[in-house]
Amino acid sequence: MVPNDRKYTREHDWVKIEDGIAILGITDHAQEALGDIVYVELPELDSDIAIGDNYTTVESVKAASPVDSPVAGRVVEVNEALDEQPELLNEDAYGQFIAKIEFAEINEDALLTAEEYEQLLAEEE
């Protein structure tokens, strides 16, 4: 089940907007495709991110997957728990964020609703 309280990218990432902050993470589909996640490269606090920038890399036993940002802004928080336990993304992809960005710009055109994302998943099967 895809939560409908956030938007999704075609690259299987999610963004949830709360009070001018974009909370970013990967979808359940992404963590399944990656397999056992062994490392998450967190962005630096206070770093500036542009739309399309690679803000993190998620590494699994299968591959390293760069993740691009659907928003532009400044990193205000990172999920430090992922340093010690990157597998948290496997356990609860929608409950674990990677970074929070105080955003100045968001690419709404590139984002999908939960319904549109579920349709994308169905087409990819």
JOPECOR-V546205 format. One record per pair of residues at least 4 apart in sequence whose ideal C-beta (glycine too) atoms are under 8 Angstrom apart, sorted by the first residue. I is the first residue (numbers start at 1). GAP is how many residues later the second one is. If there is no record, write none. Layout:
i;gap
I;GAP
I;GAP
This chain:
i;gap
2;6
2;25
2;26
2;112
2;115
2;116
2;119
3;11
3;91
3;111
4;109
4;110
4;111
5;11
6;8
6;9
6;10
6;11
6;17
6;108
7;7
7;8
7;9
7;10
7;63
7;104
7;105
7;106
8;4
8;5
8;6
8;7
8;19
8;103
8;104
8;105
8;106
8;108
8;109
8;112
9;4
9;5
9;6
9;59
9;61
9;101
9;102
9;103
10;100
10;102
10;110
11;19
11;56
11;57
12;14
12;15
12;17
12;18
12;21
13;11
13;12
13;13
13;14
13;17
13;54
13;55
13;57
14;10
14;11
14;12
14;13
14;80
15;7
15;8
15;9
15;55
15;56
15;91
15;96
16;6
16;7
16;9
16;81
17;4
17;5
17;6
17;89
18;5
20;82
20;83
21;55
21;79
21;80
21;81
21;82
22;48
22;49
22;51
22;78
22;79
22;80
22;81
22;84
23;74
23;76
23;77
24;31
24;43
24;45
24;46
24;47
24;73
24;74
24;75
24;76
24;77
25;64
25;68
25;69
25;71
25;72
25;73
26;4
26;5
26;32
26;41
26;63
26;67
26;72
27;4
27;66
27;67
27;90
28;4
28;65
28;66
29;4
29;92
30;4
30;28
30;35
30;63
31;6
31;58
31;59
31;62
34;24
34;26
34;28
34;29
34;31
35;25
35;26
35;27
36;24
36;25
36;51
36;54
37;21
37;22
37;23
37;49
37;50
37;52
37;53
38;21
38;22
38;23
38;48
38;49
39;19
39;20
39;47
40;16
40;17
40;18
40;19
40;39
40;42
40;43
40;46
40;49
40;58
41;15
41;16
41;17
41;18
42;14
42;36
42;37
42;38
42;40
42;41
42;56
42;57
43;4
43;6
43;12
43;13
43;32
43;35
43;56
44;31
45;30
45;31
45;32
45;33
46;28
46;29
46;30
47;27
47;28
48;24
48;25
48;26
48;27
49;4
49;6
49;20
49;22
49;23
49;24
49;25
49;26
49;52
50;19
50;22
51;18
51;19
51;20
51;21
51;54
51;55
51;56
52;16
52;17
53;15
53;16
54;12
54;13
54;14
54;15
55;12
55;13
55;14
55;20
55;43
55;44
55;46
56;10
56;11
56;42
56;43
57;7
57;8
57;9
57;10
58;6
58;7
58;9
58;28
58;31
58;40
59;4
59;5
59;6
59;27
60;4
60;5
67;31
69;32
70;36
70;37
70;40
70;41
71;30
71;32
71;34
71;35
71;36
72;31
72;32
72;33
72;34
73;28
73;29
73;30
73;31
73;32
74;27
74;28
75;24
75;25
75;26
76;24
76;25
76;26
77;22
77;23
78;4
78;20
78;21
78;22
79;17
79;18
79;19
79;20
80;4
81;4
81;7
81;15
82;4
82;6
82;7
82;14
82;16
87;4
88;4
88;8
89;4
89;7
89;9
91;5
92;4
106;5
107;4
112;4
112;5
112;8
113;4
114;4
115;4
116;4
117;4
118;4
119;4
120;4
121;4
